[in-house]
Amino acid sequence: MEDYKLSQNRIADLLQLTQPAISQYKRSLRGSKFEILESDEKVLSLMEKLTKELAHGEMSEDEKQFFYCRICKKIQENKIV
């Protein structure tokens, strides 16, 4: 939010979530395992690239879904969760 100056509502729109869900993630009431994902450099790199492209409006819905799949596959390959 801070890096790209995006509101919780805008992030919710981009991720197809609700604004209350974003608020809960921000307050660590959801996503307690996120730190595990951040510990893997390849997964973190993919998430950062996704974040950048979403923030700049550079992704279609198909591209977004493809990217989510790439991240999930990397998490499975590295046996993170």
C-alpha positions as CSV (number, residue, x, y, z in Angstrom):
1,M,0.0,0.0,0.0
2,E,2.7,2.4,1.0
3,D,5.1,1.7,-1.8
4,Y,2.5,2.2,-4.5
5,K,0.3,4.7,-2.7
6,L,-2.8,2.4,-3.2
7,S,-5.9,2.5,-1.0
8,Q,-7.3,-0.6,0.6
9,N,-10.3,-0.3,-1.8
10,R,-8.0,-0.3,-4.8
11,I,-6.0,-3.3,-3.6
12,A,-9.2,-5.1,-2.9
13,D,-10.3,-4.4,-6.5
14,L,-7.0,-5.6,-7.9
15,L,-7.0,-8.8,-5.9
16,Q,-10.7,-9.4,-6.2
17,L,-11.1,-9.3,-2.4
18,T,-13.1,-7.2,-0.1
19,Q,-11.8,-4.1,1.7
20,P,-12.3,-5.7,5.1
21,A,-10.2,-8.6,4.0
22,I,-7.4,-6.2,3.0
23,S,-7.7,-4.5,6.4
24,Q,-7.4,-7.9,8.2
25,Y,-4.3,-8.8,6.2
26,K,-2.8,-5.4,7.0
27,R,-3.4,-6.0,10.8
28,S,-2.1,-9.6,10.6
29,L,-5.5,-11.0,11.4
30,R,-5.2,-13.0,8.2
31,G,-2.2,-14.3,6.3
32,S,-0.2,-15.5,9.3
33,K,1.9,-17.7,7.1
34,F,3.0,-14.9,4.8
35,E,6.4,-14.7,6.6
36,I,7.1,-18.2,5.5
37,L,6.6,-17.2,1.9
38,E,8.8,-14.2,2.3
39,S,11.6,-16.4,3.4
40,D,12.0,-17.9,0.0
41,E,13.8,-15.5,-2.4
42,K,12.2,-17.0,-5.6
43,V,8.7,-16.8,-4.2
44,L,9.3,-13.3,-2.9
45,S,10.7,-12.2,-6.2
46,L,7.6,-13.5,-8.0
47,M,5.3,-11.8,-5.5
48,E,7.1,-8.5,-5.9
49,K,6.9,-8.7,-9.7
50,L,3.2,-9.5,-9.5
51,T,2.7,-6.6,-7.0
52,K,4.5,-4.1,-9.3
53,E,2.6,-5.2,-12.4
54,L,-0.8,-5.1,-10.6
55,A,0.0,-1.6,-9.2
56,H,0.8,-0.3,-12.6
57,G,-2.2,-1.9,-14.2
58,E,-0.1,-4.0,-16.6
59,M,-1.9,-7.3,-16.3
60,S,-5.0,-8.8,-17.8
61,E,-7.1,-11.2,-15.8
62,D,-5.6,-14.2,-17.6
63,E,-2.1,-12.9,-16.9
64,K,-2.9,-12.4,-13.3
65,Q,-4.3,-16.0,-13.0
66,F,-1.2,-17.4,-14.8
67,F,1.1,-15.5,-12.3
68,Y,-0.9,-16.8,-9.3
69,C,-0.3,-20.3,-10.7
70,R,3.4,-19.7,-11.1
71,I,3.7,-18.6,-7.5
72,C,1.7,-21.6,-6.2
73,K,3.9,-24.0,-8.3
74,K,7.0,-22.4,-6.8
75,I,5.6,-22.8,-3.3
76,Q,4.9,-26.5,-4.0
77,E,8.3,-27.1,-5.6
78,N,10.1,-25.6,-2.7
79,K,7.8,-27.4,-0.2
80,I,7.2,-24.2,1.7
81,V,3.7,-25.0,2.9
